[in-house]
Amino acid sequence: MESKLTLRLDKNIIEQIKVYALQQQCSVSDLTERLYKTVLVKTSTKGSDKFGTPFAQKYKGILADKVIDVDDARFDALSEKYLR
């Protein structure tokens, strides 16, 4: 169920929000809802779990029972290329 909400913000901030929403191809209402959902998820999981976003929660533990074999030569080559 959707309800109307009135917010009072600085005019400059409102203009910046409108530009950002336009760049993201969404409405200010959608942007605001996403913001509050993110804040609520982070607040509810703070300190209890590092996987706070809904996307991360969906895939959390998906590889928990899998054995991952890393070829040492391949790992060394990739770490040399990307980590140094």
CORNORFEN-V544473 format. One record per residue. N is the residue number from 1. RES is the residue in one small letter. PHI is phi in whole degrees, -180 to 180 (999 if undefined). Layout:
{{N;RES;PHI} {N;RES;PHI}}
This chain:
{{1;m;999} {2;e;-96} {3;s;-133} {4;k;-87} {5;l;-135} {6;t;-106} {7;l;-119} {8;r;-113} {9;l;-135} {10;d;-60} {11;k;-58} {12;n;-64} {13;i;-66} {14;i;-59} {15;e;-64} {16;q;-65} {17;i;-65} {18;k;-63} {19;v;-65} {20;y;-62} {21;a;-61} {22;l;-63} {23;q;-64} {24;q;-85} {25;q;57} {26;c;-144} {27;s;-85} {28;v;-62} {29;s;-63} {30;d;-63} {31;l;-62} {32;t;-65} {33;e;-63} {34;r;-62} {35;l;-59} {36;y;-68} {37;k;-62} {38;t;-63} {39;v;-62} {40;l;-66} {41;v;-65} {42;k;-63} {43;t;-68} {44;s;-73} {45;t;-108} {46;k;-60} {47;g;82} {48;s;-100} {49;d;-161} {50;k;-82} {51;f;-98} {52;g;-84} {53;t;-80} {54;p;-58} {55;f;-63} {56;a;-66} {57;q;-60} {58;k;-61} {59;y;-104} {60;k;-60} {61;g;81} {62;i;-64} {63;l;-108} {64;a;-58} {65;d;-101} {66;k;-95} {67;v;-95} {68;i;-108} {69;d;-100} {70;v;-102} {71;d;-69} {72;d;-59} {73;a;-65} {74;r;-66} {75;f;-62} {76;d;-61} {77;a;-65} {78;l;-69} {79;s;-67} {80;e;-62} {81;k;-71} {82;y;-105} {83;l;-106} {84;r;-114}}
